[in-house]
Each structure stands twice: as structure tokens, then as C-alpha cells.
Amino acid sequence: MISIWLCPDYNNELYLQNVINSLSGIHNSPRFSPHCTLVGGIKSNKHELENIIDNSIDNIGPIIVKSKRISYTNILWKTVFIELVVNKDLKSLQNSIYTELKSNIDYKFDPHISLIYKLMPNNIKKEIINSLHLKNSFKMDKIVAVKTGQNILDWKIIVEREFYA
């Protein structure tokens, strides 16, 4: 399967990657690139993905996403995460990509940036949240299509585009 991610600019990527790597080291969990999934479960080829992304980001500049809160679930892909405010720009971009896909993917957009992927007790997740003091907004300036799956080590970037507007 393929997912389309909204990714942070260089400085915010370094900032978030440091948090992810730190948590990974402490809790023996996999490292991954910081991102906000816009759509998942896609079955398209590279050429189709390039067209979908290029059409969707035409005349779009960087997007500032704001943190609503840090939260956790019992879902591996949302172990501990930054819940994002759904602003006009974020929703518009997601809707544009979803529309460009022209498929029957049933994807519920729930914007967040995961910080750790590991099944663990809720009390540990609460300790992680209490130990974090993160900034409240992040500049996102890149769209990436990634071949994903259960094994994070096998994830592979297929298409990457920066915003130029």
C-alpha cells in the first residue's frame, strides 16, 4: 500500500526527528520520518502518483499546522502523537489529493504527527506525554508518497515534491 504524507520543512523535520529518535532509543522502538498522513491505502503507480501530487500542490505554499494536544491510543500507528488542528489549508490540501485520486478509498482524515510506534501500557504513554514539552506549530513544505506496510524498515519513498508557490 501507498500513503501520501505531508512533511515538515528542514528545521521542523530535525526538531521532530530528534523527538522520535529520542523516544525510539528510550523505548526500543523503530525510527521513522516525521509526517502527517493525508491519505493511505492507495494503489497507484509512480507516474499516477506524480500527477496526483503535482496537480494537488499547484500554487500551494508551505502550510503551518498547529498542535491541538499530545495524545495516545492503543493503535500501533497512533501510540503517542501530536493531534493537529484541522485548518482550512490542511483540509483543502487533503481534499485536493483525495479528489485527484479518483478512487473509492475509504480514508478518514485524522491529522496527527506520530512520535512513537510501539504497543505499550497506557501508564507509559502518559509518562511520555508528561515528559514532552513540544512547540505548538510546525511548518510543512513537502508531499511524499511512501510505500508503507507493517515493517517500517521496508518503507520506501516513491515520489517527493516540495511546495514552490
C-alpha positions as CSV (number, residue, x, y, z in Angstrom):
1,M,0.0,0.0,0.0
2,I,1.0,3.6,-0.5
3,S,0.4,6.6,1.7
4,I,0.7,10.3,0.9
5,W,2.3,12.3,3.6
6,L,2.6,16.0,4.4
7,C,6.1,16.5,5.8
8,P,7.9,19.2,7.8
9,D,10.4,21.7,6.4
10,Y,14.1,21.1,7.2
11,N,14.2,22.8,10.7
12,N,10.9,21.2,11.9
13,E,12.0,17.8,10.5
14,L,15.2,18.0,12.5
15,Y,13.2,19.0,15.6
16,L,10.6,16.3,15.3
17,Q,13.1,13.6,14.2
18,N,15.1,14.3,17.3
19,V,12.0,13.7,19.5
20,I,11.2,10.5,17.5
21,N,14.8,9.2,17.8
22,S,15.0,10.0,21.5
23,L,11.7,8.1,22.2
24,S,12.9,5.3,20.0
25,G,16.2,5.0,21.9
26,I,14.5,5.1,25.3
27,H,11.7,2.7,24.4
28,N,13.4,0.4,21.9
29,S,11.0,1.3,19.1
30,P,11.5,1.8,15.4
31,R,12.6,5.1,14.0
32,F,10.6,6.8,11.2
33,S,10.4,10.1,9.5
34,P,8.0,12.7,10.9
35,H,4.9,13.2,8.8
36,C,1.1,13.8,8.8
37,T,-0.7,11.1,6.6
38,L,-3.1,12.8,4.2
39,V,-4.4,9.6,2.6
40,G,-3.5,6.0,3.0
41,G,-4.4,2.7,1.3
42,I,-3.5,3.9,-2.2
43,K,-2.9,1.5,-5.1
44,S,-1.3,3.7,-7.8
45,N,1.9,3.6,-9.9
46,K,4.7,6.2,-9.6
47,H,3.6,8.1,-12.7
48,E,0.0,8.4,-11.4
49,L,1.2,9.5,-8.0
50,E,3.4,12.2,-9.6
51,N,0.5,13.6,-11.5
52,I,-1.8,13.4,-8.5
53,I,0.7,15.2,-6.2
54,D,1.7,17.8,-8.8
55,N,-1.9,18.7,-9.6
56,S,-2.8,18.9,-5.9
57,I,0.1,21.2,-4.8
58,D,0.0,23.5,-7.8
59,N,0.2,27.1,-6.4
60,I,0.3,25.9,-2.8
61,G,2.8,27.2,-0.4
62,P,4.0,25.8,2.9
63,I,1.3,25.0,5.5
64,I,1.6,25.8,9.1
65,V,0.0,23.1,11.3
66,K,-0.9,23.8,14.9
67,S,-0.9,21.3,17.7
68,K,-4.2,20.7,19.5
69,R,-2.7,18.4,22.1
70,I,-0.4,15.3,22.6
71,S,-2.5,12.2,22.9
72,Y,-2.3,8.4,22.7
73,T,-4.3,5.4,21.6
74,N,-4.0,1.6,21.6
75,I,-3.4,1.6,17.8
76,L,0.2,1.0,16.9
77,W,0.3,3.8,14.3
78,K,-1.0,6.3,16.9
79,T,0.8,5.1,20.0
80,V,1.7,8.7,21.1
81,F,1.1,11.5,18.7
82,I,0.6,15.3,18.2
83,E,-3.1,15.9,17.4
84,L,-3.3,18.6,14.8
85,V,-5.9,21.3,14.3
86,V,-7.7,20.9,11.0
87,N,-7.3,24.3,9.4
88,K,-8.5,25.5,6.1
89,D,-5.2,24.9,4.2
90,L,-4.7,21.4,5.6
91,K,-8.2,20.3,4.8
92,S,-8.1,21.9,1.4
93,L,-4.8,20.1,0.5
94,Q,-6.1,16.7,1.8
95,N,-9.3,17.1,-0.1
96,S,-7.5,18.0,-3.3
97,I,-5.3,14.9,-3.1
98,Y,-8.3,12.7,-2.2
99,T,-10.3,14.1,-5.1
100,E,-7.3,13.7,-7.5
101,L,-7.1,10.0,-6.6
102,K,-10.5,9.4,-8.2
103,S,-10.8,6.2,-6.3
104,N,-13.1,4.6,-3.8
105,I,-10.6,4.7,-0.9
106,D,-12.4,4.9,2.4
107,Y,-10.0,7.0,4.4
108,K,-10.9,9.0,7.4
109,F,-8.6,12.1,7.7
110,D,-7.4,12.4,11.3
111,P,-4.4,14.8,11.1
112,H,-1.6,13.9,13.5
113,I,2.2,13.5,13.7
114,S,3.1,10.3,15.4
115,L,6.1,10.3,17.8
116,I,6.4,6.6,18.6
117,Y,5.2,3.3,17.2
118,K,5.1,0.7,19.9
119,L,2.4,-1.2,21.8
120,M,2.9,-0.3,25.4
121,P,0.8,0.2,28.6
122,N,-1.2,3.4,28.9
123,N,0.7,4.5,32.0
124,I,4.0,4.5,30.0
125,K,2.3,6.5,27.2
126,K,1.0,9.0,29.8
127,E,4.6,9.3,31.2
128,I,5.9,10.0,27.7
129,I,3.3,12.7,27.2
130,N,4.1,14.3,30.5
131,S,7.8,14.3,29.7
132,L,7.3,16.1,26.4
133,H,7.3,19.9,26.0
134,L,6.9,20.5,22.3
135,K,6.4,23.6,20.3
136,N,2.8,24.4,19.2
137,S,3.2,24.7,15.4
138,F,5.2,23.2,12.5
139,K,5.9,24.4,9.0
140,M,5.1,21.7,6.4
141,D,6.5,22.2,2.9
142,K,6.7,18.8,1.3
143,I,4.5,16.0,0.0
144,V,5.8,12.4,-0.1
145,A,4.3,9.2,-1.5
146,V,5.6,6.3,0.5
147,K,5.2,2.6,0.0
148,T,4.3,1.5,3.5
149,G,3.5,-1.7,5.3
150,Q,3.8,-3.4,8.7
151,N,7.6,-3.4,8.6
152,I,8.8,0.2,9.0
153,L,12.3,-0.7,7.7
154,D,10.7,-1.6,4.4
155,W,9.0,1.8,3.9
156,K,10.2,3.5,0.7
157,I,9.7,7.0,-0.7
158,I,8.3,6.8,-4.3
159,V,7.6,10.4,-5.0
160,E,8.7,13.6,-3.2
161,R,7.7,17.2,-4.0
162,E,8.3,20.4,-2.2
163,F,5.9,23.4,-2.4
164,Y,7.1,26.2,-4.6
165,A,4.3,28.7,-4.6
